[in-house]
Amino acid sequence: AIKIEYSAPIDFISLHLRAGSIILQQDAKMTLFETRKSEFKLLIAFNSSGKARGSVYWDDGVSINSQNHTIQIESEMAHGKMMHVVFSGFNDKVESMPRINEILVLTAGMQIKPVKNESQYNFTMNNETGNFNLMLTKLHPLNETIRINFE
């Protein structure tokens, strides 16, 4: 076991993320009703093989016996040229479908850069870490695959 100590001020929340993980994030609003209508962000932390996985349980917030609402999220970097984000397992009505507007990608040191595609997304890149942030130009439902090409 390796012991690593990090300093964190009292007003700072540290987040440690395992390589190969995907986290679905949503900003909190004043009420649950408002929160449920807001869009999501994906945080993808690729492992050294260029893969990441995650899952989230999502129900409609109304039904008593809601089942089969686990969303599986998988992302893979194909030879450093294309990233796929695939969502599966969501069997809900389209109007209640969660939507994504942003993807933050932690690249695990891979030397990749998104191809400019302003009709689909805008991106900012941290040249020091190689990580990048994709701001989607339209809300993307969780029942459609996202494909991003790289230089």
Disulfide bonds with the S-S distance in Angstrom:
none
